Amino acid sequence: MEIPQELKTHLQIERDQWDVPHLVCIKCRKRFFSVRDATLHLYHIHDVKAAQKFTS
C-alpha cells in the first residue's frame, strides 16, 4: 500500500496488532483499508482538494 505523494501530509500508514497495514487520517485518526476510501474521506470531510483526482 502506497500513499500518493500529494496526500502524504494528510495520511500515514500504521499497522495494527495483527500487522495489517491501514491508512490513517492524520487530522482525525480514522483508519482505512484502501487509498480510494481514504481519499474520499479527505475530499468530503476535510475538504482536501488534492484528493479529488484519486476518488474515481
C-alpha positions in Angstrom: 0.0 0.0 0.0 1.4 3.3 -1.0 0.2 6.8 -0.3 0.1 9.2 -3.3 2.8 12.0 -2.9 0.2 14.8 -2.9 -1.5 13.2 0.2 1.4 12.3 2.3 0.8 15.3 4.6 -2.7 14.1 5.3 -2.3 10.3 5.5 0.1 7.8 7.1 0.4 4.1 7.2 0.1 2.3 10.6 0.0 -1.4 11.4 -2.5 -3.0 13.9 -1.7 -5.7 16.4 -2.1 -8.4 13.6 0.4 -6.5 11.4 -2.3 -5.4 9.0 -1.5 -2.0 7.3 -4.1 0.7 7.4 -4.1 4.2 6.0 -4.8 6.7 8.9 -6.0 10.3 8.5 -3.6 12.5 10.4 -6.3 15.0 11.3 -8.9 12.7 12.9 -7.1 9.4 13.2 -9.8 7.5 11.2 -8.5 4.3 9.6 -9.0 3.0 6.1 -8.1 -0.2 4.2 -7.9 1.4 0.7 -6.5 4.6 -0.8 -9.8 5.3 -2.5 -11.7 5.2 0.8 -9.1 7.5 2.4 -9.2 10.0 -0.4 -13.0 10.1 -0.4 -12.8 10.9 3.3 -10.2 13.6 2.8 -12.1 15.2 0.0 -15.6 15.1 1.5 -14.8 15.5 5.3 -11.7 17.6 5.4 -12.1 19.4 2.0 -8.7 18.4 0.7 -8.9 19.5 -2.9 -5.8 17.4 -3.9 -7.6 14.2 -3.0 -10.3 14.8 -5.7 -8.3 13.3 -8.5 -7.8 10.0 -6.6 -11.5 9.5 -5.8 -12.6 8.0 -9.1 
